[in-house]
Amino acid sequence: MTGAVPVTWLFDPLCGWCYGAAPAIRHLAGQAGVALDPLPVGLFADGGAFSMNEGFASHAWAADQRIARLSGQPFTEAYRRKVLGALTGRVDSGPATRALTAVRLAAVPEEAVAQELAALEAIQRARYVDGRDNADAVVIAGVLDGLGLAAAAARFRAPDASLLAADRARVGAGREAMRRMGVRGVPALILGKGAGMRLVEAGQLFGPVDALVAAIAAT
């Protein structure tokens, strides 16, 4: 493989399947031949956000058990009881997405992707392992502080116009990529740029990571 293959990862911070794909994404990010770019799509943001309800909680928990079997990722009883069971909460990925944009903007360019992925994994763990509501801005800011990302946390707590514009642009780009590639859900991987773009079959994110790397290398 000559040069690094551009790989765009479409995701949403509150997507259980995206959390399930985290081990594969972490592995890809460590490959010298892969230039990984996480791109949020705002699946549960803006008009996609809604109040937690019993129907969604039941559907999510059933899906989470399947994701756990396929990926080995934990979904704890604390998550089931405190997040899914908190019917006063909201399913809203807007705050977490803005936090990740703040991380990207605060990081030096060569560390931006690694720091965003670390922040995303910590935000996901807060929800699915610790049972904390990662739609809550206070929880998210605390997660960033815990990672030592004080500048990003401060910017997230007091978002300025440039952060909000950058966040809208990223989500817009993610949604446009979904439209262009005919993607109806996340997670999704897009290889290449421009006319040569193609999708990786989503199931490969839950199979052997070496097979996923080989599929990308064959591009």
Secondary structure as UniProt FT lines:
FT   STRAND          5..11
FT   TURN            13..14
FT   HELIX           16..20
FT   HELIX           22..29
FT   TURN            32..33
FT   STRAND          34..40
FT   TURN            43..44
FT   HELIX           46..48
FT   STRAND          50..51
FT   HELIX           54..71
FT   HELIX           77..79
FT   HELIX           80..84
FT   TURN            87..88
FT   STRAND          90..91
FT   HELIX           94..106
FT   HELIX           109..111
FT   HELIX           112..128
FT   TURN            129..130
FT   TURN            134..135
FT   HELIX           137..146
FT   TURN            147..148
FT   HELIX           150..157
FT   HELIX           161..181
FT   STRAND          188..191
FT   HELIX           194..196
FT   STRAND          198..200
FT   HELIX           202..206
FT   HELIX           209..217
//
